[in-house]
Structures are given as structure tokens and as C-alpha cells.
């Protein structure tokens, strides 16, 4: 098992990098909006749709409930059930839970693609796998691989209000 982790460069065991959190309004939400709960199923579906647009040709990403899975050719990998994190009641803000859940899904999908390809993806300028990153700014979740200011791959931003129960 250790050899396979080394060969395909799996990053499943790495910890999410810590960075200072800016003080912010919790998603700019009103009391009425905050009373709504974030939907893990809807979040997984939105994440899968965005990842499907950036994975290599021949790959697709789909959600099934809270699960996000990567498919490539005749092979598939479970990427993450990280969407469940947004429903946790653990003292973190909704924005922090969304950032963490998105990072877990990006990380798992990246591992799935790399295991199927048997090579690094996406590749940063230094030749290594570009690290996933996430940030909630206002009502928008931004996601990327690589440097936040010059990403190797950038995903379409997600409006957090779209993953709330009762959203259209």
C-alpha cells in the first residue's frame, strides 16, 4: 500500500493548510436565510458539476447523495463524502464548514483522478500536483488548484445560497 501511495503521489493523508481567517459576516446572510440549513446533497451535486468541467478528457465526476465519485474509462473512485461536513454542529461558522467540505471534495477527487491516471494531476509549475484551495468570500465559494492568485486550475465559483434548503 505504501508503495502505491508513493508511486501515484497520493495526497490523501496531507492536512489542510492553515491560513488566517478574515473576520466576515457569516455569508452575508440575513436571519431568515441563516435559519435555512445548508443541504449536503445539493452541495455534493454542485461540487461534482464544477469538478466535471475541469477533470481531464475522458473523466467525469458525479454525485450520489452526499458522495462525490470520479469516473475514468472503465475505472471509478469514491472521491469524498465531505459534503456531510457542512451539516456539522461543531462550533465552526457555516463559511468555515463549507471551505473545509469543498477542500475535502477537491482533495478526494484529485486523488481519484491521479490513481486512475497513475500520474500527478493537475500539474503545477514546479512539476508537482497542484494543491487544492478554497475560500468563501461573501456568498461565493471560490475553488482552485495551485496558487490562489495564479491557479493551475480554477473552478466556477459557487453561490452558497444555492445549496441552502429551500433554494430554487
MODELLER restraints for C-alpha pairs under 7 A, 6 or more apart:
rsr = mdl.restraints
at = mdl.atoms
rsr.add(forms.Gaussian(group=physical.xy_distance, feature=features.Distance(at['CA:8:A'], at['CA:114:A']), mean=6.40, stdev=0.5))
rsr.add(forms.Gaussian(group=physical.xy_distance, feature=features.Distance(at['CA:8:A'], at['CA:115:A']), mean=6.02, stdev=0.5))
rsr.add(forms.Gaussian(group=physical.xy_distance, feature=features.Distance(at['CA:8:A'], at['CA:118:A']), mean=5.23, stdev=0.5))
rsr.add(forms.Gaussian(group=physical.xy_distance, feature=features.Distance(at['CA:8:A'], at['CA:119:A']), mean=5.62, stdev=0.5))
rsr.add(forms.Gaussian(group=physical.xy_distance, feature=features.Distance(at['CA:8:A'], at['CA:120:A']), mean=6.94, stdev=0.5))
rsr.add(forms.Gaussian(group=physical.xy_distance, feature=features.Distance(at['CA:9:A'], at['CA:120:A']), mean=6.69, stdev=0.5))
rsr.add(forms.Gaussian(group=physical.xy_distance, feature=features.Distance(at['CA:10:A'], at['CA:111:A']), mean=5.82, stdev=0.5))
rsr.add(forms.Gaussian(group=physical.xy_distance, feature=features.Distance(at['CA:11:A'], at['CA:111:A']), mean=6.54, stdev=0.5))
rsr.add(forms.Gaussian(group=physical.xy_distance, feature=features.Distance(at['CA:12:A'], at['CA:107:A']), mean=6.93, stdev=0.5))
rsr.add(forms.Gaussian(group=physical.xy_distance, feature=features.Distance(at['CA:12:A'], at['CA:108:A']), mean=6.83, stdev=0.5))
rsr.add(forms.Gaussian(group=physical.xy_distance, feature=features.Distance(at['CA:12:A'], at['CA:111:A']), mean=6.59, stdev=0.5))
rsr.add(forms.Gaussian(group=physical.xy_distance, feature=features.Distance(at['CA:26:A'], at['CA:93:A']), mean=6.94, stdev=0.5))
rsr.add(forms.Gaussian(group=physical.xy_distance, feature=features.Distance(at['CA:26:A'], at['CA:94:A']), mean=6.92, stdev=0.5))
rsr.add(forms.Gaussian(group=physical.xy_distance, feature=features.Distance(at['CA:26:A'], at['CA:95:A']), mean=6.42, stdev=0.5))
rsr.add(forms.Gaussian(group=physical.xy_distance, feature=features.Distance(at['CA:27:A'], at['CA:95:A']), mean=6.43, stdev=0.5))
rsr.add(forms.Gaussian(group=physical.xy_distance, feature=features.Distance(at['CA:27:A'], at['CA:138:A']), mean=4.87, stdev=0.5))
rsr.add(forms.Gaussian(group=physical.xy_distance, feature=features.Distance(at['CA:27:A'], at['CA:139:A']), mean=4.82, stdev=0.5))
rsr.add(forms.Gaussian(group=physical.xy_distance, feature=features.Distance(at['CA:28:A'], at['CA:138:A']), mean=5.59, stdev=0.5))
rsr.add(forms.Gaussian(group=physical.xy_distance, feature=features.Distance(at['CA:28:A'], at['CA:139:A']), mean=6.28, stdev=0.5))
rsr.add(forms.Gaussian(group=physical.xy_distance, feature=features.Distance(at['CA:36:A'], at['CA:164:A']), mean=6.23, stdev=0.5))
rsr.add(forms.Gaussian(group=physical.xy_distance, feature=features.Distance(at['CA:36:A'], at['CA:165:A']), mean=5.93, stdev=0.5))
rsr.add(forms.Gaussian(group=physical.xy_distance, feature=features.Distance(at['CA:37:A'], at['CA:164:A']), mean=5.59, stdev=0.5))
rsr.add(forms.Gaussian(group=physical.xy_distance, feature=features.Distance(at['CA:37:A'], at['CA:165:A']), mean=5.52, stdev=0.5))
rsr.add(forms.Gaussian(group=physical.xy_distance, feature=features.Distance(at['CA:38:A'], at['CA:86:A']), mean=6.59, stdev=0.5))
rsr.add(forms.Gaussian(group=physical.xy_distance, feature=features.Distance(at['CA:38:A'], at['CA:87:A']), mean=6.63, stdev=0.5))
rsr.add(forms.Gaussian(group=physical.xy_distance, feature=features.Distance(at['CA:38:A'], at['CA:163:A']), mean=5.72, stdev=0.5))
rsr.add(forms.Gaussian(group=physical.xy_distance, feature=features.Distance(at['CA:38:A'], at['CA:164:A']), mean=4.16, stdev=0.5))
rsr.add(forms.Gaussian(group=physical.xy_distance, feature=features.Distance(at['CA:38:A'], at['CA:165:A']), mean=5.78, stdev=0.5))
rsr.add(forms.Gaussian(group=physical.xy_distance, feature=features.Distance(at['CA:39:A'], at['CA:163:A']), mean=5.59, stdev=0.5))
rsr.add(forms.Gaussian(group=physical.xy_distance, feature=features.Distance(at['CA:39:A'], at['CA:164:A']), mean=5.44, stdev=0.5))
rsr.add(forms.Gaussian(group=physical.xy_distance, feature=features.Distance(at['CA:39:A'], at['CA:165:A']), mean=5.48, stdev=0.5))
rsr.add(forms.Gaussian(group=physical.xy_distance, feature=features.Distance(at['CA:40:A'], at['CA:66:A']), mean=5.72, stdev=0.5))
rsr.add(forms.Gaussian(group=physical.xy_distance, feature=features.Distance(at['CA:40:A'], at['CA:83:A']), mean=4.91, stdev=0.5))
rsr.add(forms.Gaussian(group=physical.xy_distance, feature=features.Distance(at['CA:40:A'], at['CA:84:A']), mean=5.42, stdev=0.5))
rsr.add(forms.Gaussian(group=physical.xy_distance, feature=features.Distance(at['CA:40:A'], at['CA:86:A']), mean=6.37, stdev=0.5))
rsr.add(forms.Gaussian(group=physical.xy_distance, feature=features.Distance(at['CA:40:A'], at['CA:87:A']), mean=6.76, stdev=0.5))
rsr.add(forms.Gaussian(group=physical.xy_distance, feature=features.Distance(at['CA:41:A'], at['CA:65:A']), mean=4.88, stdev=0.5))
rsr.add(forms.Gaussian(group=physical.xy_distance, feature=features.Distance(at['CA:41:A'], at['CA:66:A']), mean=4.67, stdev=0.5))
rsr.add(forms.Gaussian(group=physical.xy_distance, feature=features.Distance(at['CA:42:A'], at['CA:163:A']), mean=5.39, stdev=0.5))
rsr.add(forms.Gaussian(group=physical.xy_distance, feature=features.Distance(at['CA:43:A'], at['CA:83:A']), mean=6.25, stdev=0.5))
rsr.add(forms.Gaussian(group=physical.xy_distance, feature=features.Distance(at['CA:43:A'], at['CA:163:A']), mean=5.41, stdev=0.5))
rsr.add(forms.Gaussian(group=physical.xy_distance, feature=features.Distance(at['CA:44:A'], at['CA:63:A']), mean=5.92, stdev=0.5))
rsr.add(forms.Gaussian(group=physical.xy_distance, feature=features.Distance(at['CA:44:A'], at['CA:66:A']), mean=5.39, stdev=0.5))
rsr.add(forms.Gaussian(group=physical.xy_distance, feature=features.Distance(at['CA:44:A'], at['CA:67:A']), mean=6.51, stdev=0.5))
rsr.add(forms.Gaussian(group=physical.xy_distance, feature=features.Distance(at['CA:44:A'], at['CA:68:A']), mean=6.19, stdev=0.5))
rsr.add(forms.Gaussian(group=physical.xy_distance, feature=features.Distance(at['CA:44:A'], at['CA:83:A']), mean=5.58, stdev=0.5))
rsr.add(forms.Gaussian(group=physical.xy_distance, feature=features.Distance(at['CA:45:A'], at['CA:63:A']), mean=5.24, stdev=0.5))
rsr.add(forms.Gaussian(group=physical.xy_distance, feature=features.Distance(at['CA:48:A'], at['CA:61:A']), mean=5.34, stdev=0.5))
rsr.add(forms.Gaussian(group=physical.xy_distance, feature=features.Distance(at['CA:48:A'], at['CA:62:A']), mean=5.20, stdev=0.5))
rsr.add(forms.Gaussian(group=physical.xy_distance, feature=features.Distance(at['CA:48:A'], at['CA:63:A']), mean=5.79, stdev=0.5))
rsr.add(forms.Gaussian(group=physical.xy_distance, feature=features.Distance(at['CA:48:A'], at['CA:68:A']), mean=6.19, stdev=0.5))
rsr.add(forms.Gaussian(group=physical.xy_distance, feature=features.Distance(at['CA:50:A'], at['CA:155:A']), mean=6.04, stdev=0.5))
rsr.add(forms.Gaussian(group=physical.xy_distance, feature=features.Distance(at['CA:50:A'], at['CA:156:A']), mean=6.14, stdev=0.5))
rsr.add(forms.Gaussian(group=physical.xy_distance, feature=features.Distance(at['CA:51:A'], at['CA:61:A']), mean=6.33, stdev=0.5))
rsr.add(forms.Gaussian(group=physical.xy_distance, feature=features.Distance(at['CA:51:A'], at['CA:155:A']), mean=6.97, stdev=0.5))
rsr.add(forms.Gaussian(group=physical.xy_distance, feature=features.Distance(at['CA:52:A'], at['CA:60:A']), mean=5.10, stdev=0.5))
rsr.add(forms.Gaussian(group=physical.xy_distance, feature=features.Distance(at['CA:52:A'], at['CA:61:A']), mean=4.80, stdev=0.5))
rsr.add(forms.Gaussian(group=physical.xy_distance, feature=features.Distance(at['CA:58:A'], at['CA:72:A']), mean=5.92, stdev=0.5))
rsr.add(forms.Gaussian(group=physical.xy_distance, feature=features.Distance(at['CA:58:A'], at['CA:73:A']), mean=6.47, stdev=0.5))
rsr.add(forms.Gaussian(group=physical.xy_distance, feature=features.Distance(at['CA:59:A'], at['CA:71:A']), mean=5.48, stdev=0.5))
rsr.add(forms.Gaussian(group=physical.xy_distance, feature=features.Distance(at['CA:59:A'], at['CA:72:A']), mean=4.34, stdev=0.5))
rsr.add(forms.Gaussian(group=physical.xy_distance, feature=features.Distance(at['CA:59:A'], at['CA:73:A']), mean=6.95, stdev=0.5))
rsr.add(forms.Gaussian(group=physical.xy_distance, feature=features.Distance(at['CA:60:A'], at['CA:70:A']), mean=5.99, stdev=0.5))
rsr.add(forms.Gaussian(group=physical.xy_distance, feature=features.Distance(at['CA:60:A'], at['CA:71:A']), mean=5.21, stdev=0.5))
rsr.add(forms.Gaussian(group=physical.xy_distance, feature=features.Distance(at['CA:60:A'], at['CA:72:A']), mean=6.56, stdev=0.5))
rsr.add(forms.Gaussian(group=physical.xy_distance, feature=features.Distance(at['CA:61:A'], at['CA:68:A']), mean=6.99, stdev=0.5))
rsr.add(forms.Gaussian(group=physical.xy_distance, feature=features.Distance(at['CA:61:A'], at['CA:69:A']), mean=5.67, stdev=0.5))
rsr.add(forms.Gaussian(group=physical.xy_distance, feature=features.Distance(at['CA:61:A'], at['CA:70:A']), mean=4.60, stdev=0.5))
rsr.add(forms.Gaussian(group=physical.xy_distance, feature=features.Distance(at['CA:61:A'], at['CA:71:A']), mean=6.10, stdev=0.5))
rsr.add(forms.Gaussian(group=physical.xy_distance, feature=features.Distance(at['CA:62:A'], at['CA:68:A']), mean=5.80, stdev=0.5))
rsr.add(forms.Gaussian(group=physical.xy_distance, feature=features.Distance(at['CA:62:A'], at['CA:69:A']), mean=5.50, stdev=0.5))
rsr.add(forms.Gaussian(group=physical.xy_distance, feature=features.Distance(at['CA:62:A'], at['CA:70:A']), mean=6.70, stdev=0.5))
rsr.add(forms.Gaussian(group=physical.xy_distance, feature=features.Distance(at['CA:63:A'], at['CA:69:A']), mean=6.14, stdev=0.5))
rsr.add(forms.Gaussian(group=physical.xy_distance, feature=features.Distance(at['CA:66:A'], at['CA:81:A']), mean=5.45, stdev=0.5))
rsr.add(forms.Gaussian(group=physical.xy_distance, feature=features.Distance(at['CA:66:A'], at['CA:83:A']), mean=5.55, stdev=0.5))
rsr.add(forms.Gaussian(group=physical.xy_distance, feature=features.Distance(at['CA:66:A'], at['CA:84:A']), mean=6.43, stdev=0.5))
rsr.add(forms.Gaussian(group=physical.xy_distance, feature=features.Distance(at['CA:67:A'], at['CA:80:A']), mean=5.79, stdev=0.5))
rsr.add(forms.Gaussian(group=physical.xy_distance, feature=features.Distance(at['CA:67:A'], at['CA:81:A']), mean=4.42, stdev=0.5))
rsr.add(forms.Gaussian(group=physical.xy_distance, feature=features.Distance(at['CA:68:A'], at['CA:78:A']), mean=6.51, stdev=0.5))
rsr.add(forms.Gaussian(group=physical.xy_distance, feature=features.Distance(at['CA:68:A'], at['CA:79:A']), mean=5.51, stdev=0.5))
rsr.add(forms.Gaussian(group=physical.xy_distance, feature=features.Distance(at['CA:68:A'], at['CA:80:A']), mean=5.36, stdev=0.5))
rsr.add(forms.Gaussian(group=physical.xy_distance, feature=features.Distance(at['CA:68:A'], at['CA:81:A']), mean=6.31, stdev=0.5))
rsr.add(forms.Gaussian(group=physical.xy_distance, feature=features.Distance(at['CA:69:A'], at['CA:77:A']), mean=5.76, stdev=0.5))
rsr.add(forms.Gaussian(group=physical.xy_distance, feature=features.Distance(at['CA:69:A'], at['CA:78:A']), mean=4.46, stdev=0.5))
rsr.add(forms.Gaussian(group=physical.xy_distance, feature=features.Distance(at['CA:69:A'], at['CA:79:A']), mean=4.88, stdev=0.5))
rsr.add(forms.Gaussian(group=physical.xy_distance, feature=features.Distance(at['CA:69:A'], at['CA:80:A']), mean=6.98, stdev=0.5))
rsr.add(forms.Gaussian(group=physical.xy_distance, feature=features.Distance(at['CA:70:A'], at['CA:76:A']), mean=5.51, stdev=0.5))
rsr.add(forms.Gaussian(group=physical.xy_distance, feature=features.Distance(at['CA:70:A'], at['CA:77:A']), mean=5.21, stdev=0.5))
rsr.add(forms.Gaussian(group=physical.xy_distance, feature=features.Distance(at['CA:70:A'], at['CA:78:A']), mean=6.35, stdev=0.5))
rsr.add(forms.Gaussian(group=physical.xy_distance, feature=features.Distance(at['CA:70:A'], at['CA:79:A']), mean=6.24, stdev=0.5))
rsr.add(forms.Gaussian(group=physical.xy_distance, feature=features.Distance(at['CA:70:A'], at['CA:109:A']), mean=6.25, stdev=0.5))
rsr.add(forms.Gaussian(group=physical.xy_distance, feature=features.Distance(at['CA:70:A'], at['CA:112:A']), mean=6.08, stdev=0.5))
rsr.add(forms.Gaussian(group=physical.xy_distance, feature=features.Distance(at['CA:70:A'], at['CA:113:A']), mean=6.79, stdev=0.5))
rsr.add(forms.Gaussian(group=physical.xy_distance, feature=features.Distance(at['CA:71:A'], at['CA:77:A']), mean=6.51, stdev=0.5))
rsr.add(forms.Gaussian(group=physical.xy_distance, feature=features.Distance(at['CA:72:A'], at['CA:116:A']), mean=6.77, stdev=0.5))
rsr.add(forms.Gaussian(group=physical.xy_distance, feature=features.Distance(at['CA:75:A'], at['CA:116:A']), mean=6.88, stdev=0.5))
rsr.add(forms.Gaussian(group=physical.xy_distance, feature=features.Distance(at['CA:77:A'], at['CA:112:A']), mean=5.32, stdev=0.5))
rsr.add(forms.Gaussian(group=physical.xy_distance, feature=features.Distance(at['CA:79:A'], at['CA:105:A']), mean=6.55, stdev=0.5))
rsr.add(forms.Gaussian(group=physical.xy_distance, feature=features.Distance(at['CA:79:A'], at['CA:108:A']), mean=4.24, stdev=0.5))
rsr.add(forms.Gaussian(group=physical.xy_distance, feature=features.Distance(at['CA:79:A'], at['CA:109:A']), mean=4.64, stdev=0.5))
rsr.add(forms.Gaussian(group=physical.xy_distance, feature=features.Distance(at['CA:79:A'], at['CA:112:A']), mean=5.85, stdev=0.5))
rsr.add(forms.Gaussian(group=physical.xy_distance, feature=features.Distance(at['CA:80:A'], at['CA:104:A']), mean=6.76, stdev=0.5))
rsr.add(forms.Gaussian(group=physical.xy_distance, feature=features.Distance(at['CA:80:A'], at['CA:105:A']), mean=5.24, stdev=0.5))
rsr.add(forms.Gaussian(group=physical.xy_distance, feature=features.Distance(at['CA:80:A'], at['CA:108:A']), mean=5.37, stdev=0.5))
rsr.add(forms.Gaussian(group=physical.xy_distance, feature=features.Distance(at['CA:82:A'], at['CA:101:A']), mean=4.91, stdev=0.5))
rsr.add(forms.Gaussian(group=physical.xy_distance, feature=features.Distance(at['CA:82:A'], at['CA:104:A']), mean=5.54, stdev=0.5))
rsr.add(forms.Gaussian(group=physical.xy_distance, feature=features.Distance(at['CA:82:A'], at['CA:105:A']), mean=5.73, stdev=0.5))
rsr.add(forms.Gaussian(group=physical.xy_distance, feature=features.Distance(at['CA:83:A'], at['CA:101:A']), mean=5.35, stdev=0.5))
rsr.add(forms.Gaussian(group=physical.xy_distance, feature=features.Distance(at['CA:85:A'], at['CA:97:A']), mean=6.05, stdev=0.5))
rsr.add(forms.Gaussian(group=physical.xy_distance, feature=features.Distance(at['CA:85:A'], at['CA:101:A']), mean=5.50, stdev=0.5))
rsr.add(forms.Gaussian(group=physical.xy_distance, feature=features.Distance(at['CA:86:A'], at['CA:94:A']), mean=6.76, stdev=0.5))
rsr.add(forms.Gaussian(group=physical.xy_distance, feature=features.Distance(at['CA:86:A'], at['CA:97:A']), mean=4.98, stdev=0.5))
rsr.add(forms.Gaussian(group=physical.xy_distance, feature=features.Distance(at['CA:86:A'], at['CA:98:A']), mean=5.49, stdev=0.5))
rsr.add(forms.Gaussian(group=physical.xy_distance, feature=features.Distance(at['CA:86:A'], at['CA:101:A']), mean=6.38, stdev=0.5))
rsr.add(forms.Gaussian(group=physical.xy_distance, feature=features.Distance(at['CA:95:A'], at['CA:136:A']), mean=6.02, stdev=0.5))
rsr.add(forms.Gaussian(group=physical.xy_distance, feature=features.Distance(at['CA:99:A'], at['CA:134:A']), mean=5.53, stdev=0.5))
rsr.add(forms.Gaussian(group=physical.xy_distance, feature=features.Distance(at['CA:99:A'], at['CA:135:A']), mean=5.80, stdev=0.5))
rsr.add(forms.Gaussian(group=physical.xy_distance, feature=features.Distance(at['CA:99:A'], at['CA:136:A']), mean=6.43, stdev=0.5))
rsr.add(forms.Gaussian(group=physical.xy_distance, feature=features.Distance(at['CA:102:A'], at['CA:134:A']), mean=6.70, stdev=0.5))
rsr.add(forms.Gaussian(group=physical.xy_distance, feature=features.Distance(at['CA:103:A'], at['CA:132:A']), mean=6.42, stdev=0.5))
rsr.add(forms.Gaussian(group=physical.xy_distance, feature=features.Distance(at['CA:103:A'], at['CA:133:A']), mean=6.24, stdev=0.5))
rsr.add(forms.Gaussian(group=physical.xy_distance, feature=features.Distance(at['CA:103:A'], at['CA:134:A']), mean=5.97, stdev=0.5))
rsr.add(forms.Gaussian(group=physical.xy_distance, feature=features.Distance(at['CA:106:A'], at['CA:132:A']), mean=6.15, stdev=0.5))
rsr.add(forms.Gaussian(group=physical.xy_distance, feature=features.Distance(at['CA:107:A'], at['CA:132:A']), mean=6.21, stdev=0.5))
rsr.add(forms.Gaussian(group=physical.xy_distance, feature=features.Distance(at['CA:110:A'], at['CA:121:A']), mean=6.71, stdev=0.5))
rsr.add(forms.Gaussian(group=physical.xy_distance, feature=features.Distance(at['CA:114:A'], at['CA:120:A']), mean=5.46, stdev=0.5))
rsr.add(forms.Gaussian(group=physical.xy_distance, feature=features.Distance(at['CA:114:A'], at['CA:121:A']), mean=5.83, stdev=0.5))
rsr.add(forms.Gaussian(group=physical.xy_distance, feature=features.Distance(at['CA:120:A'], at['CA:128:A']), mean=6.74, stdev=0.5))
rsr.add(forms.Gaussian(group=physical.xy_distance, feature=features.Distance(at['CA:120:A'], at['CA:129:A']), mean=5.24, stdev=0.5))
rsr.add(forms.Gaussian(group=physical.xy_distance, feature=features.Distance(at['CA:121:A'], at['CA:129:A']), mean=5.47, stdev=0.5))
rsr.add(forms.Gaussian(group=physical.xy_distance, feature=features.Distance(at['CA:122:A'], at['CA:129:A']), mean=5.56, stdev=0.5))
rsr.add(forms.Gaussian(group=physical.xy_distance, feature=features.Distance(at['CA:122:A'], at['CA:130:A']), mean=5.68, stdev=0.5))
rsr.add(forms.Gaussian(group=physical.xy_distance, feature=features.Distance(at['CA:123:A'], at['CA:129:A']), mean=4.70, stdev=0.5))
rsr.add(forms.Gaussian(group=physical.xy_distance, feature=features.Distance(at['CA:123:A'], at['CA:130:A']), mean=5.53, stdev=0.5))
rsr.add(forms.Gaussian(group=physical.xy_distance, feature=features.Distance(at['CA:124:A'], at['CA:130:A']), mean=4.78, stdev=0.5))
rsr.add(forms.Gaussian(group=physical.xy_distance, feature=features.Distance(at['CA:124:A'], at['CA:146:A']), mean=6.22, stdev=0.5))
rsr.add(forms.Gaussian(group=physical.xy_distance, feature=features.Distance(at['CA:124:A'], at['CA:152:A']), mean=6.00, stdev=0.5))
rsr.add(forms.Gaussian(group=physical.xy_distance, feature=features.Distance(at['CA:130:A'], at['CA:145:A']), mean=5.23, stdev=0.5))
rsr.add(forms.Gaussian(group=physical.xy_distance, feature=features.Distance(at['CA:130:A'], at['CA:146:A']), mean=4.36, stdev=0.5))
rsr.add(forms.Gaussian(group=physical.xy_distance, feature=features.Distance(at['CA:130:A'], at['CA:152:A']), mean=6.87, stdev=0.5))
rsr.add(forms.Gaussian(group=physical.xy_distance, feature=features.Distance(at['CA:131:A'], at['CA:145:A']), mean=5.21, stdev=0.5))
rsr.add(forms.Gaussian(group=physical.xy_distance, feature=features.Distance(at['CA:131:A'], at['CA:146:A']), mean=5.12, stdev=0.5))
rsr.add(forms.Gaussian(group=physical.xy_distance, feature=features.Distance(at['CA:132:A'], at['CA:144:A']), mean=5.76, stdev=0.5))
rsr.add(forms.Gaussian(group=physical.xy_distance, feature=features.Distance(at['CA:132:A'], at['CA:145:A']), mean=4.24, stdev=0.5))
rsr.add(forms.Gaussian(group=physical.xy_distance, feature=features.Distance(at['CA:132:A'], at['CA:146:A']), mean=6.32, stdev=0.5))
rsr.add(forms.Gaussian(group=physical.xy_distance, feature=features.Distance(at['CA:133:A'], at['CA:143:A']), mean=5.72, stdev=0.5))
rsr.add(forms.Gaussian(group=physical.xy_distance, feature=features.Distance(at['CA:133:A'], at['CA:144:A']), mean=5.26, stdev=0.5))
rsr.add(forms.Gaussian(group=physical.xy_distance, feature=features.Distance(at['CA:133:A'], at['CA:145:A']), mean=5.93, stdev=0.5))
rsr.add(forms.Gaussian(group=physical.xy_distance, feature=features.Distance(at['CA:133:A'], at['CA:148:A']), mean=6.97, stdev=0.5))
rsr.add(forms.Gaussian(group=physical.xy_distance, feature=features.Distance(at['CA:134:A'], at['CA:142:A']), mean=5.62, stdev=0.5))
rsr.add(forms.Gaussian(group=physical.xy_distance, feature=features.Distance(at['CA:134:A'], at['CA:143:A']), mean=4.53, stdev=0.5))
rsr.add(forms.Gaussian(group=physical.xy_distance, feature=features.Distance(at['CA:134:A'], at['CA:144:A']), mean=6.57, stdev=0.5))
rsr.add(forms.Gaussian(group=physical.xy_distance, feature=features.Distance(at['CA:135:A'], at['CA:141:A']), mean=5.78, stdev=0.5))
rsr.add(forms.Gaussian(group=physical.xy_distance, feature=features.Distance(at['CA:135:A'], at['CA:142:A']), mean=5.27, stdev=0.5))
rsr.add(forms.Gaussian(group=physical.xy_distance, feature=features.Distance(at['CA:135:A'], at['CA:143:A']), mean=6.71, stdev=0.5))
rsr.add(forms.Gaussian(group=physical.xy_distance, feature=features.Distance(at['CA:136:A'], at['CA:142:A']), mean=6.15, stdev=0.5))
rsr.add(forms.Gaussian(group=physical.xy_distance, feature=features.Distance(at['CA:139:A'], at['CA:159:A']), mean=5.71, stdev=0.5))
rsr.add(forms.Gaussian(group=physical.xy_distance, feature=features.Distance(at['CA:139:A'], at['CA:160:A']), mean=5.35, stdev=0.5))
rsr.add(forms.Gaussian(group=physical.xy_distance, feature=features.Distance(at['CA:139:A'], at['CA:161:A']), mean=6.74, stdev=0.5))
rsr.add(forms.Gaussian(group=physical.xy_distance, feature=features.Distance(at['CA:140:A'], at['CA:157:A']), mean=6.31, stdev=0.5))
rsr.add(forms.Gaussian(group=physical.xy_distance, feature=features.Distance(at['CA:140:A'], at['CA:158:A']), mean=5.61, stdev=0.5))
rsr.add(forms.Gaussian(group=physical.xy_distance, feature=features.Distance(at['CA:140:A'], at['CA:159:A']), mean=4.66, stdev=0.5))
rsr.add(forms.Gaussian(group=physical.xy_distance, feature=features.Distance(at['CA:140:A'], at['CA:160:A']), mean=5.77, stdev=0.5))
rsr.add(forms.Gaussian(group=physical.xy_distance, feature=features.Distance(at['CA:141:A'], at['CA:157:A']), mean=5.52, stdev=0.5))
rsr.add(forms.Gaussian(group=physical.xy_distance, feature=features.Distance(at['CA:141:A'], at['CA:158:A']), mean=5.03, stdev=0.5))
rsr.add(forms.Gaussian(group=physical.xy_distance, feature=features.Distance(at['CA:141:A'], at['CA:159:A']), mean=6.34, stdev=0.5))
rsr.add(forms.Gaussian(group=physical.xy_distance, feature=features.Distance(at['CA:141:A'], at['CA:160:A']), mean=6.52, stdev=0.5))
rsr.add(forms.Gaussian(group=physical.xy_distance, feature=features.Distance(at['CA:142:A'], at['CA:157:A']), mean=4.88, stdev=0.5))
rsr.add(forms.Gaussian(group=physical.xy_distance, feature=features.Distance(at['CA:142:A'], at['CA:158:A']), mean=6.81, stdev=0.5))
rsr.add(forms.Gaussian(group=physical.xy_distance, feature=features.Distance(at['CA:143:A'], at['CA:154:A']), mean=6.20, stdev=0.5))
rsr.add(forms.Gaussian(group=physical.xy_distance, feature=features.Distance(at['CA:143:A'], at['CA:155:A']), mean=5.49, stdev=0.5))
rsr.add(forms.Gaussian(group=physical.xy_distance, feature=features.Distance(at['CA:143:A'], at['CA:157:A']), mean=6.66, stdev=0.5))
rsr.add(forms.Gaussian(group=physical.xy_distance, feature=features.Distance(at['CA:144:A'], at['CA:151:A']), mean=6.01, stdev=0.5))
rsr.add(forms.Gaussian(group=physical.xy_distance, feature=features.Distance(at['CA:144:A'], at['CA:153:A']), mean=5.61, stdev=0.5))
rsr.add(forms.Gaussian(group=physical.xy_distance, feature=features.Distance(at['CA:144:A'], at['CA:154:A']), mean=4.27, stdev=0.5))
rsr.add(forms.Gaussian(group=physical.xy_distance, feature=features.Distance(at['CA:144:A'], at['CA:155:A']), mean=5.75, stdev=0.5))
rsr.add(forms.Gaussian(group=physical.xy_distance, feature=features.Distance(at['CA:145:A'], at['CA:151:A']), mean=5.75, stdev=0.5))
rsr.add(forms.Gaussian(group=physical.xy_distance, feature=features.Distance(at['CA:145:A'], at['CA:152:A']), mean=5.67, stdev=0.5))
rsr.add(forms.Gaussian(group=physical.xy_distance, feature=features.Distance(at['CA:145:A'], at['CA:153:A']), mean=5.15, stdev=0.5))
rsr.add(forms.Gaussian(group=physical.xy_distance, feature=features.Distance(at['CA:145:A'], at['CA:154:A']), mean=6.43, stdev=0.5))
rsr.add(forms.Gaussian(group=physical.xy_distance, feature=features.Distance(at['CA:146:A'], at['CA:152:A']), mean=5.14, stdev=0.5))
rsr.add(forms.Gaussian(group=physical.xy_distance, feature=features.Distance(at['CA:146:A'], at['CA:153:A']), mean=6.99, stdev=0.5))
rsr.add(forms.Gaussian(group=physical.xy_distance, feature=features.Distance(at['CA:161:A'], at['CA:167:A']), mean=6.88, stdev=0.5))
